[in-house]
Amino acid sequence: MKLSARNIIKGKVISIKKGPVSTTITLQVAPGIEITSSITSEAAKELKLAKGKPAYAVIKASSVLLAVD
């Protein structure tokens, strides 16, 4: 796999919440650290995502926003 994105984080699928249009996938990328992504349900099916299966979070953004209270 070759991508232009530089933020590629390997993890393990720990949760899948299927919806009619979108599915929420949670990856555990380190002990106590999780990344959650919302993708189309069709994409989740095509990727054959399953709990316990390895997957990658690929993050490419033109901006990163920070906020504080």
C-alpha positions in Angstrom: 0.0 0.0 0.0 1.4 3.4 -1.0 -0.3 6.6 0.0 0.5 10.3 -0.1 -0.9 10.6 3.5 1.9 10.5 6.1 -0.3 9.8 9.1 -0.9 6.0 8.8 -1.6 4.3 12.1 -2.0 0.6 12.5 -4.7 -0.7 14.8 -7.2 -3.4 15.6 -11.0 -3.1 15.1 -12.6 -3.2 18.5 -16.1 -1.9 17.7 -18.4 -1.7 14.7 -21.7 0.1 14.8 -23.6 -0.5 11.6 -26.2 1.9 10.3 -28.2 2.0 7.1 -26.0 4.6 5.5 -22.9 5.0 7.7 -20.9 2.7 10.0 -18.8 3.8 12.9 -15.5 1.9 13.3 -13.3 2.1 16.3 -9.7 1.1 16.2 -7.4 0.5 19.2 -4.0 1.9 18.1 -2.3 1.5 21.5 -3.4 0.5 25.0 -6.1 3.0 26.0 -5.9 4.9 22.7 -8.7 4.6 20.2 -9.5 6.3 16.9 -13.1 6.3 15.6 -14.1 6.8 12.0 -17.4 7.1 10.3 -17.4 5.5 6.8 -20.2 4.4 4.4 -21.8 1.1 5.3 -20.9 0.0 1.7 -17.2 0.8 2.3 -17.2 -1.1 5.6 -18.7 -4.2 3.8 -16.2 -3.9 0.9 -13.3 -3.7 3.3 -14.6 -6.8 5.1 -14.0 -5.1 8.5 -14.6 -7.3 11.5 -14.0 -7.1 15.2 -10.4 -8.2 16.0 -9.2 -7.6 12.4 -6.2 -5.3 11.8 -6.8 -2.1 10.0 -5.2 1.3 9.4 -6.3 4.7 10.2 -5.2 7.0 7.4 -5.4 10.7 8.3 -4.9 13.4 5.7 -6.3 16.8 6.5 -5.6 20.2 5.1 -6.0 21.7 8.5 -6.0 20.6 12.2 -8.2 22.6 14.6 -7.5 23.0 18.3 -9.8 24.3 20.9 -9.8 25.0 24.7 -12.5 26.0 27.2 
